[in-house]
Amino acid sequence: QDWGVFSPNPRDHSLDVRARIEYADGTIEFWDLPEYNPILGAYRQYRWQKWQERVRNDESAILWEPTARWIAEHKTSGRLPPTRIVLIRRWIDHVPLTIDGVILDGGWNEYEFYTWEGPS
């Protein structure tokens, strides 16, 4: 559990990074952070979450090309190599709880922050 949940000023948004993988035949698939067993995989999941917080920042632009290349090499579903991988920042801005304890949000916001063009 992240200690920020218990702080006086908890985070008011959720973060995510995903990749859109495009192939020459027009097929598109998405890569999202892996999810692991909540007990045994918690430490591994936490490391992915910390990576995600950093890679999405403009200050970490040096990581974008290697990230896209790694996804192209390891996380595609046995097809020909992808022609393009687009890294996408996603976030949800949460508003305070309502009277009945429900968190309201407007859904995911997205911003494409890096495009890798595969081998031609």
NORKAWO-V301281 format. One record per pair of residues at least 12 apart in sequence whose ideal C-beta (glycine too) atoms are under 6 Angstrom apart, sorted by the first residue. I is the first residue (numbers start at 0). J is the second residue. Records with the same first field share a line. If there is no record, write none. Layout:
I = J ; J
This chain:
11 = 93
12 = 90 ; 92
13 = 91
14 = 90
15 = 89
16 = 51 ; 55
17 = 29 ; 31 ; 87
18 = 30 ; 70 ; 84 ; 86
19 = 85
20 = 75 ; 81 ; 84
21 = 82 ; 83
22 = 78 ; 81
23 = 82
30 = 70 ; 74
32 = 47
54 = 66
55 = 88
63 = 113
67 = 84 ; 115
70 = 84
71 = 84
80 = 117
81 = 117
82 = 117
83 = 116
84 = 115
85 = 111 ; 114
86 = 112 ; 113
87 = 109 ; 111
88 = 110 ; 112
89 = 107 ; 109
90 = 108
91 = 104 ; 107
